[in-house]
Amino acid sequence: MHILLPLLCVSIAAAPGCTALPTKGESTRNTVHSIINIAKITLVHIKKLRTKLPVAPEMEVITPSIEGLTSISHDLGRLDNALQSSSTDLLSQIQADVSSLEGRVRSLAVTMDCPVAARPRGESSENLFPDSRHYLTLTQVQHYLEKFLLNKDKLKVC
């Protein structure tokens, strides 16, 4: 009985600290960490997928500059649309990853009061060379995410 009373007092005193909601700063930090992890996981998925595909020719793609949350959200939305327009299940995991990443970046931008434009519209076009388009889209996503991870500090600015 003598031990239970002090133990009860300690647990009551510690309980508010254990059940408190994260602060805005902690929440933002957790979201940024989550975004970076999803980007890294997506790159792993891309590399794994590339081992299953025939060797692709070297492609040079232009990667947009990464300026802040607004541009990152827009670029990820554009890449997500490109992945959705593919008519294959090969890219479905990559598309799900990019879509999740775009949603988290958009949510972070809104939380930080950054201007966020409407999601870019998907382009519906008849593609005569779907395999080439898949390689190009995969390369664009890979290059963008690699550049994004090098500029992850841009997740702190609009």
N, C-alpha and C positions, 0 to 999 in steps of 0.2 A: 504494500500500500504506500509506503514511504517513497518508493521509486516511481510509482505510477503518477503521483501528483506532479513532481518536477517534469516528468516526461510529457505529461499533458500540457503543462505550461509552455514548454519549449515548442511543442508541435503547434500550439495555437499561435504563438508568436511568429513562427516560421511560415505558417500557412499563407498569410497575405502575400509574401514574397514569392511563394511557389505558384500561386494561382493568378498573379497579375498578368494582364495582357502585355504583349511587347509594345515598347514605345514606337513612335513613328520612325525614329532612326534605326532601331533594331529591325523593324519590319522591312524598311527599305534595304537594309544590309542583307537580310535574308532573301529578299526578292532578287537582288543583284547576284547573290551567290547562286541562287537557283537558275537564273538566266545563263550564267557562265557555265554551270554544270550541264544544262540542256544543250548548249552550243557544243561543248566538248563531246557529249554523248552522240550528238548528231554527226559530228565528224567521224567518230568511230563507226557509226552505222554506214556512212558513205564509204569509208575504206573497206568495210566488210562486204558491202555490195559490189564494189569494184573488183574484188577477188572472184566474184561469181560471173562477171561480165567479160566478154572478149576484150582484149587490150584495145583501148581507145587511142586514136591519134592525138598527138599533142594539140591542145586548143588554147588559144589566147583569148581571154575574156576581159572585158573592162569591168572592173569592180568600182561601184560608186564610192565616193568618199563617205566616211563615217564621221558625222558632225555632232550628233547628239541623239537623244531619245526620239525626237520627231522624225529625223531621217532614217534611223534604224527601224522604227516601226513601219515606215513607208516601204523601205527596201525589203523587209521581211514579208510584208503583205504582197509585194510584187513577186517575190520568189515563191511564196505559197501559191499564188495564182498559177504561176508557170508549172509548178508541180501538180496542181489539181487538174490542169488541162491535159496532162499526159494520160494516155489511154492504156496504161499498164499498171499492174499491181506491184511491179518491181520497186517503184518509188513511193509506195504508200507509207512505209515507216518514216522515210525522210520527210514526206509531206506532213505527217502527223507531228513530227518533231518541230518542223519549221512553224507550223500553225500554232503549236503550244508556245513556242518561243515568241512569236509575234504577239500573241495574246498577253503574255506576261510583260513584254516590253511596253505594250500599249497601256496596260494597267499601271505600270510604274510611272509612265509619262503622265497619266491622268492624276495619279497620287501626288506627283511633283508639280502639278499645275502647268504642264507643258502643253503647247498647242498640238493637237493631234488631228490630222486630217482624216476624212473618211477613208476606209480601206480602198486601195486601188481596185478597179474593176478587172475582172478576168478577161483576157483576150481570147476570143474564139476564132481560131484560124485553122484552115485546112492545111495540115502538114504532110507534105509528100515524103518526107524522110523522118519518120518517127524515131528510129534508133538514133539518128544524129541529134535530134532534138533532146532525147533523153540524156545523152552524153553531155550536150551543151548545158542543159539545165543542172545536171549533177555537178558539173565543173563550176558553174556560176555559184551554186550554193556553197560548195566546198571553199572556193576562193573568198567568198564574202565572209563566211564564218571564221576562216583563218585570219582574215584582216580584222574582223570584229574582235576576236580574242586578243589581238595585238593592241587594240584600241579600247579595251574594256573600261578604261577610265571615262570614256564618253557616256557611260550609263549614268553619270552623275550630273550631266548637263542636258538642257533642253536642245 
